[in-house]
Amino acid sequence: MLSALAHPARRQILLTIHFCGGRVPAGQIAARFSHSWPTTSRHLRVLARAGLVRVEPSGRERVYRLERDRLAAVLGAWLRTFRTRSET
């Protein structure tokens, strides 16, 4: 999951989904970026494989939903690495 979050474009996609209510059609995500559609699609696939977003078919569209619990788990695990031994 951390490798999925390592790319700034993927972090920006997650922020876009978050600030648009947590559920956004793929076309609306792509419209916000200067990347080509294949590049945006590739970033979305990486995020989906990492479990950070879920893809929901909706008619002819693919809607991406933020997996907030999964993001919170990643953040919690990452922050725990910075605890001192006396805090554990």
C-alpha positions as CSV (number, residue, x, y, z in Angstrom):
1,M,0.0,0.0,0.0
2,L,2.8,2.4,0.8
3,S,4.2,2.0,-2.7
4,A,0.8,2.9,-4.1
5,L,0.9,6.1,-2.0
6,A,4.4,6.9,-3.0
7,H,3.4,8.6,-6.3
8,P,2.2,12.2,-6.0
9,A,-0.4,11.8,-8.7
10,R,-2.0,8.9,-6.8
11,R,-2.1,10.9,-3.6
12,Q,-3.7,13.7,-5.5
13,I,-6.3,11.3,-6.9
14,L,-7.1,10.1,-3.4
15,L,-7.5,13.8,-2.3
16,T,-9.8,14.5,-5.2
17,I,-12.0,11.5,-4.3
18,H,-12.1,12.6,-0.7
19,F,-13.0,16.2,-1.3
20,C,-15.6,15.2,-3.9
21,G,-17.5,13.2,-1.2
22,G,-15.7,9.9,-1.3
23,R,-17.3,8.6,-4.5
24,V,-16.4,9.9,-8.0
25,P,-16.8,8.6,-11.6
26,A,-13.6,7.9,-13.4
27,G,-14.2,10.6,-16.0
28,Q,-14.6,13.2,-13.4
29,I,-11.3,12.2,-11.8
30,A,-9.5,12.2,-15.2
31,A,-10.9,15.7,-16.0
32,R,-9.1,17.2,-13.1
33,F,-5.6,16.1,-14.2
34,S,-3.4,16.9,-17.1
35,H,-2.4,13.3,-17.5
36,S,-3.6,11.3,-20.4
37,W,-6.5,8.9,-19.8
38,P,-4.3,5.8,-19.9
39,T,-2.0,7.3,-17.3
40,T,-4.9,8.2,-15.0
41,S,-6.4,4.8,-15.5
42,R,-3.1,3.1,-14.6
43,H,-2.9,5.1,-11.3
44,L,-6.5,4.2,-10.5
45,R,-5.7,0.5,-11.0
46,V,-2.7,0.7,-8.7
47,L,-4.9,2.3,-6.0
48,A,-7.6,-0.3,-6.5
49,R,-5.1,-3.2,-6.3
50,A,-3.7,-1.7,-3.1
51,G,-7.2,-1.6,-1.7
52,L,-7.3,2.1,-1.2
53,V,-10.2,2.6,-3.6
54,R,-13.0,0.3,-4.7
55,V,-14.4,0.3,-8.2
56,E,-18.2,0.2,-8.7
57,P,-19.7,-0.2,-12.1
58,S,-22.5,2.2,-12.7
59,G,-24.0,1.9,-16.1
60,R,-21.3,2.7,-18.6
61,E,-19.2,4.4,-15.9
62,R,-16.8,3.2,-13.3
63,V,-17.2,4.9,-10.0
64,Y,-14.3,5.0,-7.5
65,R,-15.0,4.9,-3.8
66,L,-12.4,5.8,-1.2
67,E,-11.7,3.0,1.2
68,R,-11.3,5.2,4.3
69,D,-10.8,2.3,6.8
70,R,-8.0,0.9,4.7
71,L,-6.3,4.4,4.5
72,A,-6.7,4.8,8.3
73,A,-5.0,1.4,8.9
74,V,-2.1,2.4,6.6
75,L,-1.7,5.7,8.4
76,G,-1.9,4.2,11.8
77,A,0.7,1.5,10.9
78,W,3.0,4.1,9.4
79,L,2.8,6.4,12.4
80,R,3.4,3.5,14.8
81,T,6.9,3.2,13.3
82,F,7.8,6.5,14.8
83,R,6.9,5.7,18.4
84,T,9.7,5.5,20.8
85,R,10.3,2.3,22.7
86,S,9.0,3.9,25.9
87,E,5.6,4.6,24.2
88,T,4.9,1.0,23.2
